[in-house]
Each structure stands twice: as structure tokens, then as C-alpha cells.
Amino acid sequence: MQRTDQWPGPADVAYFEEAQAGAWGDMLRGFLRFASVPVRGRLLDVGTGPGLLPRLALAGGAAIAVGVDDSLPMLRRAQELAAEELEAPGVVGSVPDNCVPAVPAWLCADGGRLPFAAGAFDAVTATNLLFLLPDPAVGFAELARVARRGGIVAVLNPTDVMSQAAAERFADQRGLDGFARFSFVNYGRLAEAHHRLSTAAWMALAQRAGLHHVRSETRAGGLVAFVRGVAGGGIGE
Ligand SMILES: C[S@@+](CC[C@H](N)C(=O)[O-])C[C@H]1O[C@@H](n2cnc3c(N)ncnc32)[C@H](O)[C@@H]1O
């Protein structure tokens, strides 16, 4: 268990591993259902941290799941956890043409300048990344660029009403304690120091990035926004 007397920053490996193993992991499971990643699809998760989302996507039937982060220590831990949980040691020998092995890949890159061709993925996700970037609109456009026409782009971010005080109120109402309370309050604290937009404003950014059929859901009493859209004028819904 992490110390709860110091506030972790957005790139603390042990902290995010513990968060993803606990209540935050349940939030990511709900987000993945909301995102509706195509079965046997190619998923890119940007700002993946210790990589829970790609592991969940692969366990749920995605063909390929790539996790990007600008922190190499995060990716090293993501790789270890995937090796432990997915037991996906790789493939030896020939693979039938129609069989894509379900293995994750981890790449160190800036989410604002992704090293992929346009349209390379069927689904692109980013949870708690855009709000940290200098310009969330630029980051959103980059996510949309690497999704194929008709592919899904889905993001999760704090809303404009998220704050340390709001997170404390929510934690009190729900009876959160220990690490669950500490990490949610820390989330509110981090949100205050970065971009907090209303759900409507996150949806507007999705539309500016060229997504259509944009829809949203909120969680945690309106403090967290899920936003999803379809890339490139396709009919992917
Ligand atoms: C708040 S954590 C969220 C981790 C994970 N997505 C989740 O929801 O549990 C933000 C993650 O984004 C990464 N990150 C921050 N800025 C980034 C950037 N410009 N490009 C890529 N990754 C970045 C951090 O290293 C960290 O792993």
C-alpha cells in the first residue's frame, strides 16, 4: 500500500498500479464497456500508465492492444503485469493467415505526437491523459488522426466541477476510505492544477477533432466524463 501522507504526481508507477488494481480499475472497466471496442479490433491506449486498459481489452477479445506512455518506468511495469496476467509469451512457429495473436505492445511516445500512420487503429482510448496535456484539443485531434474511418475514439477526463473539495465530498458521501479515498481526493487535486472542462466542452473538442456521433456519460456524481465518437465520417456505430 502506498503512503497516504504525500500527494503522488501523474507519473507515479506504484501509485497508479495500486489505483488500477482497486476502485479506479472498476472505473476503467465501465469506461471500456462505454467505449465499445470492436471485437477482434486493434486498440491503442494513450497515457496507459501500468497498462490495465490494454490488458482488459485483450482479455475481452481485442486482437491487438498497444499502450503508449511517455514514462518508460510505467511501460516496464505494464509489460511485467501483462506477462503475469495474460500469460502471453508470444508466438513460436507459423500463424494461420486469419489468426492475429493477442499480444500487447508498449511504446514510449508523446501522446501529442503519436508515432503511427493515420487510420492505424480500430479504437483509440485515453483515460486521464487529455486533461494533463498543454492543449487538450491538440491531443484529441491526434487521437482522432490515428483512428481509422469509422473507428472509435473514447476519452475519460475530470469535468469542470471536479476539485479537491468536490472529491472529498464525494468520498464522504460514498464512505470511501484508505487508498480509495486518498487517490480520489488526489485526483481532484490534480484536476485543479490542469484542464477541467464541462462534459459539453469535452464533447465539443471531440467534434472539433472531426469525430461524429459524439456521446457522453458521467460518473462519480458528475465529476468524471466519458466521451466517445466515431472517426472520419464513417458509420462505425
Ligand atoms: C493520470 S495517469 C492515467 C493512467 C491511466 N490512463 C489510468 O487512467 O489509470 C496519466 C498517464 O499519462 C502519462 N502521460 C502524461 N503526459 C503524457 C504525454 N504527453 N504523452 C504520453 N503519456 C503521458 C503519464 O506518464 C501517466 O502514465
The ligand as an ORCA input file, in Angstrom:
! r2SCAN-3c Opt
* xyz 0 1
  C      -3.171     10.162    -14.605
  S      -2.206      8.873    -15.309
  C      -3.511      7.872    -16.027
  C      -3.087      6.442    -16.281
  C      -4.198      5.559    -16.888
  N      -4.610      6.019    -18.180
  C      -5.382      5.473    -15.956
  O      -6.450      6.043    -16.219
  O      -5.240      4.812    -14.925
  C      -1.557      9.714    -16.726
  C      -0.606      8.865    -17.539
  O      -0.273      9.591    -18.735
  C       1.105      9.623    -18.907
  N       1.413     10.860    -19.644
  C       1.413     12.130    -19.180
  N       1.696     13.009    -20.168
  C       1.868     12.252    -21.289
  C       2.176     12.549    -22.642
  N       2.373     13.815    -23.067
  N       2.280     11.538    -23.531
  C       2.098     10.246    -23.136
  N       1.797      9.897    -21.867
  C       1.693     10.888    -20.944
  C       1.713      9.530    -17.510
  O       3.023      9.004    -17.522
  C       0.723      8.582    -16.839
  O       1.064      7.234    -17.030
*
